[in-house]
Amino acid sequence: MKKIITVLLLIGMSLSVLSAAAISSSPAATVNLIRNTRITVDQLNAKIAELGATQDQALDVLNIMINDEVFLQGAERDGITVNDTQKNGLYSQMKTQIEQSNGVTLTQAEFDQLAIDQYGSVEAYKEYLAQNYIVQAYLAQEKGDELNSRNFTPTDTEINTYYRRNRTSFTQAENVYFAHVYKGKTGDAATDSANSTLLKNVAADIRSGKITFEAAVANYTDDKESIATGGVMGYLSSDNTTVRQGWGDDFVDDALSLEIGVPTYLESNTGYHIVKVISHNDARMLTLDDRIDPTQNYTVRDYITEGLAYQNYQTALTEALNDLIAELRSEASIRILYK
């Protein structure tokens, strides 16, 4: 069984004098909230191996297992259970979620194999999903009102402190806002040579005023999607690895060095371009109110605020989980026999 509750709650208790050297099937602990459940030494050793712990950490691991068991018993007592139909539903929901997040479609057999590869069997994965659902649902039922009443938004002081300590992480690479006229390479030497010559001549005509850049886009580009924007492609950053891999390092470096407003012929790995740089921004450290992405109204302050709010929420969630486990342990009869 996968670890459900990762929060380790250590509570002082009287330990039995029964030696851990006893036979491995003997109980390491018993937990009784609504039923008496034994955690055997065999199970403890398996959990130690699963977590990559050492025998010196056995009591810590045992407390994790006790927490898991008392939590599940408490959830069952208080009406949070998952039947086989619900398990199947959770399994189907996870398949859909993985497909949507990765932009793929999986057959049932393919998804089943993923579950087997990661959890040993489909049933083990269903059990894992069910137990995670129980944890979330029970915590929400017992501590939801308390969590919802709290404000996790960080203060200005917290935001400013985080920024000062991490300001070197908030940088903007050199970038240009550009438009282009584009002819793709065909692989036919004669056609490609003709297209290259054509765009060189068109670039000269634009600079001499014989034709506007927008007219060149409308009349010559193969990039049909950019026609409506007058050839505007957006921001090209020096650290854009996707463009560097596609169009090549030379194209990116040359585009970044162009004079603003002067249409210039450039060749890339995939084709021929007339590039017009509309604006140029040098690399710099961002301030709190600078946009992280020039195309979006999402600032460094927004990023830090969301991150700290999430961190505050996770801390409160851990505290609530600790509190709930402590309450359940105080209500249960727990005997630790491992020594």
C-alpha positions as a Markdown table, in Angstrom:
| # | Residue | x | y | z |
|---|---|---|---|---|
| 1 | Met | 0.0 | 0.0 | 0.0 |
| 2 | Lys | 1.3 | 3.4 | -1.0 |
| 3 | Lys | 2.0 | 5.9 | 1.8 |
| 4 | Ile | -1.1 | 8.0 | 2.2 |
| 5 | Ile | -0.2 | 10.5 | 4.9 |
| 6 | Thr | 3.3 | 11.9 | 4.5 |
| 7 | Val | 3.2 | 14.0 | 7.6 |
| 8 | Leu | 5.1 | 12.3 | 10.5 |
| 9 | Leu | 3.4 | 12.9 | 13.8 |
| 10 | Leu | 5.4 | 11.7 | 16.8 |
| 11 | Ile | 3.5 | 11.3 | 20.0 |
| 12 | Gly | 5.1 | 10.2 | 23.2 |
| 13 | Met | 3.7 | 6.8 | 24.3 |
| 14 | Ser | 4.7 | 3.9 | 26.5 |
| 15 | Leu | 6.5 | 1.2 | 24.5 |
| 16 | Ser | 6.1 | -2.5 | 25.1 |
| 17 | Val | 9.1 | -4.5 | 26.1 |
| 18 | Leu | 8.4 | -7.0 | 23.3 |
| 19 | Ser | 11.7 | -7.3 | 21.3 |
| 20 | Ala | 11.8 | -6.6 | 17.6 |
| 21 | Ala | 13.9 | -9.7 | 17.3 |
| 22 | Ala | 10.6 | -11.7 | 17.8 |
| 23 | Ile | 9.3 | -13.6 | 14.8 |
| 24 | Ser | 8.5 | -11.3 | 11.8 |
| 25 | Ser | 4.8 | -12.1 | 11.8 |
| 26 | Ser | 4.3 | -10.8 | 15.3 |
| 27 | Pro | 2.6 | -7.4 | 15.7 |
| 28 | Ala | 4.6 | -4.3 | 15.7 |
| 29 | Ala | 1.6 | -2.2 | 16.8 |
| 30 | Thr | -2.2 | -2.5 | 17.1 |
| 31 | Val | -4.6 | 0.3 | 16.3 |
| 32 | Asn | -8.2 | 0.3 | 17.4 |
| 33 | Leu | -10.6 | 3.2 | 16.7 |
| 34 | Ile | -13.5 | 1.3 | 15.1 |
| 35 | Arg | -11.8 | -2.1 | 14.8 |
| 36 | Asn | -8.6 | -3.7 | 16.1 |
| 37 | Thr | -6.0 | -3.8 | 13.3 |
| 38 | Arg | -2.5 | -5.3 | 13.7 |
| 39 | Ile | 0.5 | -3.9 | 11.9 |
| 40 | Thr | 3.0 | -6.7 | 11.7 |
| 41 | Val | 6.8 | -6.6 | 11.7 |
| 42 | Asp | 6.6 | -8.0 | 8.2 |
| 43 | Gln | 4.5 | -5.1 | 7.1 |
| 44 | Leu | 6.8 | -2.6 | 8.9 |
| 45 | Asn | 9.9 | -4.1 | 7.2 |
| 46 | Ala | 8.2 | -3.8 | 3.8 |
| 47 | Lys | 7.3 | -0.2 | 4.5 |
| 48 | Ile | 10.9 | 0.6 | 5.6 |
| 49 | Ala | 12.1 | -0.9 | 2.3 |
| 50 | Glu | 9.5 | 1.0 | 0.3 |
| 51 | Leu | 10.4 | 4.3 | 1.8 |
| 52 | Gly | 14.2 | 3.7 | 1.6 |
| 53 | Ala | 14.5 | 4.1 | 5.4 |
| 54 | Thr | 16.8 | 2.3 | 7.7 |
| 55 | Gln | 16.2 | 0.1 | 10.7 |
| 56 | Asp | 17.2 | 3.0 | 12.9 |
| 57 | Gln | 14.1 | 4.8 | 11.6 |
| 58 | Ala | 11.8 | 1.9 | 12.2 |
| 59 | Leu | 9.8 | 3.6 | 14.9 |
| 60 | Asp | 9.3 | 6.7 | 12.7 |
| 61 | Val | 8.1 | 4.5 | 9.9 |
| 62 | Leu | 5.8 | 2.7 | 12.3 |
| 63 | Asn | 4.2 | 6.0 | 13.4 |
| 64 | Ile | 3.5 | 6.8 | 9.7 |
| 65 | Met | 1.8 | 3.5 | 9.4 |
| 66 | Ile | -0.2 | 4.1 | 12.6 |
| 67 | Asn | -1.2 | 7.5 | 11.3 |
| 68 | Asp | -2.4 | 6.0 | 8.0 |
| 69 | Glu | -4.5 | 3.3 | 9.7 |
| 70 | Val | -6.1 | 5.6 | 12.3 |
| 71 | Phe | -6.9 | 8.1 | 9.6 |
| 72 | Leu | -8.6 | 5.5 | 7.4 |
| 73 | Gln | -10.6 | 4.2 | 10.4 |
| 74 | Gly | -11.6 | 7.7 | 11.4 |
| 75 | Ala | -12.8 | 8.4 | 7.9 |
| 76 | Glu | -14.8 | 5.3 | 7.8 |
| 77 | Arg | -16.3 | 6.0 | 11.2 |
| 78 | Asp | -17.3 | 9.5 | 10.0 |
| 79 | Gly | -18.9 | 8.4 | 6.7 |
| 80 | Ile | -16.0 | 8.8 | 4.2 |
| 81 | Thr | -15.7 | 5.6 | 2.3 |
| 82 | Val | -15.1 | 4.5 | -1.3 |
| 83 | Asn | -16.8 | 1.5 | -2.8 |
| 84 | Asp | -15.8 | -0.4 | -5.9 |
| 85 | Thr | -18.0 | 1.6 | -8.2 |
| 86 | Gln | -16.4 | 4.8 | -6.9 |
| 87 | Lys | -13.0 | 3.4 | -7.3 |
| 88 | Asn | -13.7 | 2.6 | -11.0 |
| 89 | Gly | -15.0 | 6.2 | -11.4 |
| 90 | Leu | -11.8 | 7.6 | -9.9 |
| 91 | Tyr | -9.8 | 5.5 | -12.2 |
| 92 | Ser | -11.7 | 6.7 | -15.3 |
| 93 | Gln | -11.4 | 10.3 | -14.1 |
| 94 | Met | -7.6 | 9.9 | -13.8 |
| 95 | Lys | -7.4 | 8.5 | -17.3 |
| 96 | Thr | -9.3 | 11.5 | -18.7 |
| 97 | Gln | -7.2 | 13.9 | -16.6 |
| 98 | Ile | -3.9 | 12.4 | -17.9 |
| 99 | Glu | -5.2 | 12.5 | -21.5 |
| 100 | Gln | -6.2 | 16.2 | -21.2 |
| 101 | Ser | -3.0 | 17.4 | -19.5 |
| 102 | Asn | -0.8 | 15.6 | -22.0 |
| 103 | Gly | -2.9 | 16.2 | -25.1 |
| 104 | Val | -3.1 | 12.4 | -25.9 |
| 105 | Thr | -5.7 | 9.7 | -26.2 |
| 106 | Leu | -5.0 | 6.4 | -24.5 |
| 107 | Thr | -6.7 | 3.1 | -25.0 |
| 108 | Gln | -7.9 | 1.4 | -21.9 |
| 109 | Ala | -5.2 | -1.2 | -22.3 |
| 110 | Glu | -2.5 | 1.5 | -22.6 |
| 111 | Phe | -3.7 | 3.3 | -19.4 |
| 112 | Asp | -3.9 | -0.1 | -17.6 |
| 113 | Gln | -0.3 | -0.7 | -18.5 |
| 114 | Leu | 0.7 | 2.6 | -17.1 |
| 115 | Ala | -1.0 | 1.7 | -13.9 |
| 116 | Ile | 0.7 | -1.7 | -13.8 |
| 117 | Asp | 4.2 | -0.1 | -14.6 |
| 118 | Gln | 3.9 | 2.4 | -11.7 |
| 119 | Tyr | 1.9 | 0.6 | -9.1 |
| 120 | Gly | 2.2 | -3.1 | -9.8 |
| 121 | Ser | -1.4 | -3.7 | -10.8 |
| 122 | Val | -4.6 | -1.9 | -11.8 |
| 123 | Glu | -6.2 | -2.8 | -8.5 |
| 124 | Ala | -3.3 | -1.3 | -6.5 |
| 125 | Tyr | -3.6 | 1.9 | -8.4 |
| 126 | Lys | -7.3 | 2.1 | -7.9 |
| 127 | Glu | -6.7 | 1.5 | -4.1 |
| 128 | Tyr | -4.1 | 4.3 | -4.2 |
| 129 | Leu | -6.6 | 6.7 | -5.8 |
| 130 | Ala | -9.3 | 5.7 | -3.4 |
| 131 | Gln | -7.2 | 6.3 | -0.4 |
| 132 | Asn | -6.1 | 9.7 | -1.7 |
| 133 | Tyr | -9.7 | 10.6 | -2.2 |
| 134 | Ile | -10.5 | 9.6 | 1.3 |
| 135 | Val | -7.7 | 11.8 | 2.7 |
| 136 | Gln | -8.8 | 14.8 | 0.8 |
| 137 | Ala | -12.5 | 14.3 | 1.5 |
| 138 | Tyr | -12.1 | 13.6 | 5.2 |
| 139 | Leu | -9.8 | 16.5 | 5.7 |
| 140 | Ala | -12.2 | 18.8 | 3.9 |
| 141 | Gln | -15.1 | 17.5 | 6.0 |
| 142 | Glu | -13.4 | 17.9 | 9.3 |
| 143 | Lys | -11.2 | 20.9 | 8.7 |
| 144 | Gly | -12.6 | 22.6 | 5.6 |
| 145 | Asp | -14.4 | 25.4 | 7.5 |
| 146 | Glu | -11.3 | 26.2 | 9.4 |
| 147 | Leu | -9.2 | 26.3 | 6.3 |
| 148 | Asn | -11.7 | 28.3 | 4.3 |
| 149 | Ser | -11.9 | 31.0 | 7.0 |
| 150 | Arg | -8.2 | 31.7 | 6.7 |
| 151 | Asn | -6.5 | 34.3 | 4.5 |
| 152 | Phe | -3.4 | 32.9 | 2.8 |
| 153 | Thr | -2.5 | 36.0 | 0.8 |
| 154 | Pro | 1.0 | 37.1 | 1.7 |
| 155 | Thr | 1.7 | 40.6 | 3.1 |
| 156 | Asp | 3.6 | 43.2 | 1.2 |
| 157 | Thr | 6.5 | 42.7 | 3.6 |
| 158 | Glu | 6.6 | 38.9 | 2.8 |
| 159 | Ile | 6.4 | 39.7 | -1.0 |
| 160 | Asn | 9.2 | 42.2 | -0.8 |
| 161 | Thr | 11.4 | 40.0 | 1.3 |
| 162 | Tyr | 11.0 | 37.1 | -1.1 |
| 163 | Tyr | 11.8 | 39.3 | -4.0 |
| 164 | Arg | 15.0 | 40.7 | -2.4 |
| 165 | Arg | 16.2 | 37.2 | -1.6 |
| 166 | Asn | 15.5 | 35.9 | -5.1 |
| 167 | Arg | 15.7 | 38.9 | -7.3 |
| 168 | Thr | 18.5 | 37.3 | -9.5 |
| 169 | Ser | 16.0 | 34.7 | -10.5 |
| 170 | Phe | 13.7 | 37.3 | -12.1 |
| 171 | Thr | 15.4 | 38.3 | -15.3 |
| 172 | Gln | 14.2 | 38.9 | -18.8 |
| 173 | Ala | 16.4 | 37.8 | -21.7 |
| 174 | Glu | 17.2 | 40.1 | -24.6 |
| 175 | Asn | 14.2 | 40.0 | -27.0 |
| 176 | Val | 12.7 | 41.6 | -30.1 |
| 177 | Tyr | 9.2 | 42.2 | -31.1 |
| 178 | Phe | 9.1 | 41.3 | -34.8 |
| 179 | Ala | 7.2 | 40.7 | -38.0 |
| 180 | His | 8.2 | 38.7 | -41.1 |
| 181 | Val | 7.5 | 37.7 | -44.6 |
| 182 | Tyr | 8.3 | 34.0 | -45.0 |
| 183 | Lys | 8.9 | 31.5 | -47.8 |
| 184 | Gly | 9.5 | 28.0 | -46.7 |
| 185 | Lys | 12.2 | 25.8 | -48.1 |
| 186 | Thr | 10.9 | 23.1 | -50.4 |
| 187 | Gly | 14.0 | 21.0 | -51.0 |
| 188 | Asp | 14.0 | 21.8 | -54.7 |
| 189 | Ala | 17.2 | 23.7 | -55.4 |
| 190 | Ala | 15.7 | 25.8 | -58.2 |
| 191 | Thr | 12.6 | 26.7 | -56.3 |
| 192 | Asp | 14.5 | 27.6 | -53.1 |
| 193 | Ser | 17.0 | 29.7 | -55.0 |
| 194 | Ala | 14.1 | 31.6 | -56.7 |
| 195 | Asn | 12.4 | 32.2 | -53.4 |
| 196 | Ser | 15.6 | 33.4 | -51.8 |
| 197 | Thr | 16.2 | 35.9 | -54.6 |
| 198 | Leu | 12.6 | 37.0 | -54.5 |
| 199 | Leu | 12.7 | 37.9 | -50.9 |
| 200 | Lys | 16.0 | 39.7 | -51.2 |
| 201 | Asn | 14.5 | 41.8 | -53.9 |
| 202 | Val | 11.3 | 42.4 | -52.0 |
| 203 | Ala | 13.3 | 43.5 | -48.9 |
| 204 | Ala | 15.1 | 46.1 | -51.1 |
| 205 | Asp | 11.8 | 47.3 | -52.5 |
| 206 | Ile | 10.4 | 47.8 | -49.0 |
| 207 | Arg | 13.4 | 49.8 | -47.9 |
| 208 | Ser | 13.2 | 51.9 | -51.1 |
| 209 | Gly | 9.5 | 52.6 | -50.6 |
| 210 | Lys | 8.3 | 50.7 | -53.7 |
| 211 | Ile | 6.1 | 48.5 | -51.6 |
| 212 | Thr | 5.0 | 48.5 | -48.0 |
| 213 | Phe | 5.9 | 45.8 | -45.6 |
| 214 | Glu | 2.3 | 44.9 | -45.0 |
| 215 | Ala | 1.7 | 44.6 | -48.8 |
| 216 | Ala | 4.7 | 42.3 | -49.0 |
| 217 | Val | 3.2 | 40.1 | -46.3 |
| 218 | Ala | -0.1 | 39.9 | -48.1 |
| 219 | Asn | 1.5 | 39.2 | -51.5 |
| 220 | Tyr | 4.4 | 36.9 | -50.7 |
| 221 | Thr | 4.4 | 35.2 | -47.4 |
| 222 | Asp | 3.8 | 31.4 | -46.9 |
| 223 | Asp | 2.9 | 32.1 | -43.3 |
| 224 | Lys | -0.8 | 32.4 | -43.8 |
| 225 | Glu | -1.6 | 32.7 | -40.1 |
| 226 | Ser | 0.4 | 35.9 | -39.7 |
| 227 | Ile | -1.3 | 37.7 | -42.7 |
| 228 | Ala | -4.1 | 39.0 | -40.5 |
| 229 | Thr | -1.5 | 40.6 | -38.2 |
| 230 | Gly | 0.6 | 42.2 | -40.9 |
| 231 | Gly | 3.2 | 39.5 | -40.4 |
| 232 | Val | 3.6 | 40.2 | -36.7 |
| 233 | Met | 5.0 | 37.0 | -34.9 |
| 234 | Gly | 5.4 | 38.5 | -31.4 |
| 235 | Tyr | 8.4 | 38.4 | -29.1 |
| 236 | Leu | 11.6 | 36.4 | -29.9 |
| 237 | Ser | 13.8 | 36.0 | -26.9 |
| 238 | Ser | 17.5 | 35.0 | -27.0 |
| 239 | Asp | 16.7 | 32.1 | -24.6 |
| 240 | Asn | 13.9 | 30.6 | -26.8 |
| 241 | Thr | 15.2 | 27.1 | -27.3 |
| 242 | Thr | 12.3 | 26.1 | -29.4 |
| 243 | Val | 13.0 | 28.7 | -32.1 |
| 244 | Arg | 16.7 | 28.1 | -31.9 |
| 245 | Gln | 16.1 | 24.4 | -32.5 |
| 246 | Gly | 13.7 | 25.1 | -35.3 |
| 247 | Trp | 15.0 | 28.2 | -37.2 |
| 248 | Gly | 18.6 | 27.9 | -35.9 |
| 249 | Asp | 21.0 | 29.9 | -33.7 |
| 250 | Asp | 22.2 | 32.1 | -36.6 |
| 251 | Phe | 18.7 | 33.3 | -37.4 |
| 252 | Val | 17.9 | 34.1 | -33.7 |
| 253 | Asp | 21.2 | 35.9 | -33.2 |
| 254 | Asp | 20.9 | 37.9 | -36.4 |
| 255 | Ala | 17.3 | 38.9 | -35.7 |
| 256 | Leu | 18.3 | 40.2 | -32.2 |
| 257 | Ser | 21.0 | 42.4 | -33.8 |
| 258 | Leu | 18.8 | 44.0 | -36.5 |
| 259 | Glu | 18.1 | 47.7 | -36.5 |
| 260 | Ile | 14.6 | 48.6 | -35.5 |
| 261 | Gly | 12.2 | 49.3 | -38.4 |
| 262 | Val | 14.6 | 48.2 | -41.2 |
| 263 | Pro | 13.2 | 45.1 | -43.0 |
| 264 | Thr | 16.2 | 42.7 | -43.6 |
| 265 | Tyr | 16.6 | 39.4 | -45.5 |
| 266 | Leu | 17.5 | 36.5 | -43.3 |
| 267 | Glu | 17.8 | 32.8 | -43.9 |
| 268 | Ser | 16.7 | 30.1 | -41.3 |
| 269 | Asn | 16.9 | 26.4 | -41.2 |
| 270 | Thr | 13.3 | 26.1 | -42.6 |
| 271 | Gly | 13.1 | 29.0 | -45.0 |
| 272 | Tyr | 13.7 | 32.6 | -46.1 |
| 273 | His | 12.5 | 35.7 | -44.2 |
| 274 | Ile | 12.2 | 39.4 | -44.4 |
| 275 | Val | 12.4 | 40.4 | -40.8 |
| 276 | Lys | 11.3 | 43.7 | -39.4 |
| 277 | Val | 12.1 | 44.4 | -35.7 |
| 278 | Ile | 9.4 | 46.6 | -34.2 |
| 279 | Ser | 11.0 | 46.9 | -30.7 |
| 280 | His | 14.1 | 45.7 | -29.0 |
| 281 | Asn | 14.6 | 45.0 | -25.2 |
| 282 | Asp | 18.0 | 44.4 | -23.7 |
| 283 | Ala | 18.4 | 41.7 | -21.0 |
| 284 | Arg | 17.7 | 43.0 | -17.6 |
| 285 | Met | 16.6 | 42.2 | -14.0 |
| 286 | Leu | 12.9 | 42.5 | -13.6 |
| 287 | Thr | 11.3 | 44.7 | -10.9 |
| 288 | Leu | 8.3 | 43.6 | -8.9 |
| 289 | Asp | 5.9 | 45.2 | -11.2 |
| 290 | Asp | 7.5 | 44.2 | -14.5 |
| 291 | Arg | 5.7 | 41.6 | -16.6 |
| 292 | Ile | 7.4 | 38.2 | -16.7 |
| 293 | Asp | 6.2 | 37.6 | -20.2 |
| 294 | Pro | 6.0 | 40.8 | -22.4 |
| 295 | Thr | 2.8 | 39.4 | -24.0 |
| 296 | Gln | 0.9 | 38.9 | -20.8 |
| 297 | Asn | -0.2 | 41.2 | -17.9 |
| 298 | Tyr | 1.3 | 38.8 | -15.3 |
| 299 | Thr | 4.0 | 40.5 | -13.2 |
| 300 | Val | 6.7 | 39.3 | -10.9 |
| 301 | Arg | 4.5 | 40.5 | -8.0 |
| 302 | Asp | 1.7 | 38.3 | -9.2 |
| 303 | Tyr | 4.0 | 35.3 | -9.5 |
| 304 | Ile | 5.4 | 35.8 | -6.0 |
| 305 | Thr | 1.9 | 36.4 | -4.5 |
| 306 | Glu | 0.5 | 33.2 | -6.0 |
| 307 | Gly | 3.5 | 31.2 | -4.9 |
| 308 | Leu | 3.5 | 32.4 | -1.3 |
| 309 | Ala | -0.2 | 32.0 | -1.0 |
| 310 | Tyr | 0.0 | 28.4 | -2.2 |
| 311 | Gln | 2.9 | 27.9 | 0.3 |
| 312 | Asn | 0.9 | 29.3 | 3.1 |
| 313 | Tyr | -2.1 | 27.1 | 2.2 |
| 314 | Gln | 0.1 | 24.0 | 2.1 |
| 315 | Thr | 1.5 | 24.9 | 5.5 |
| 316 | Ala | -2.0 | 25.3 | 6.9 |
| 317 | Leu | -3.1 | 22.0 | 5.3 |
| 318 | Thr | -0.2 | 20.2 | 6.9 |
| 319 | Glu | -1.1 | 21.7 | 10.3 |
| 320 | Ala | -4.8 | 20.7 | 9.9 |
| 321 | Leu | -3.8 | 17.2 | 8.9 |
| 322 | Asn | -1.5 | 17.0 | 12.0 |
| 323 | Asp | -4.3 | 18.2 | 14.2 |
| 324 | Leu | -6.8 | 15.7 | 12.8 |
| 325 | Ile | -4.4 | 12.8 | 13.2 |
| 326 | Ala | -3.6 | 13.9 | 16.8 |
| 327 | Glu | -7.3 | 14.0 | 17.6 |
| 328 | Leu | -7.9 | 10.5 | 16.1 |
| 329 | Arg | -4.9 | 9.1 | 17.9 |
| 330 | Ser | -6.2 | 10.4 | 21.2 |
| 331 | Glu | -9.5 | 8.7 | 20.6 |
| 332 | Ala | -8.0 | 5.4 | 19.5 |
| 333 | Ser | -6.4 | 2.6 | 21.5 |
| 334 | Ile | -2.9 | 2.3 | 20.1 |
| 335 | Arg | -0.3 | -0.1 | 21.4 |
| 336 | Ile | 3.3 | 0.0 | 20.0 |
| 337 | Leu | 4.9 | -3.3 | 20.5 |
| 338 | Tyr | 8.0 | -2.9 | 18.4 |
| 339 | Lys | 11.2 | -2.2 | 20.2 |
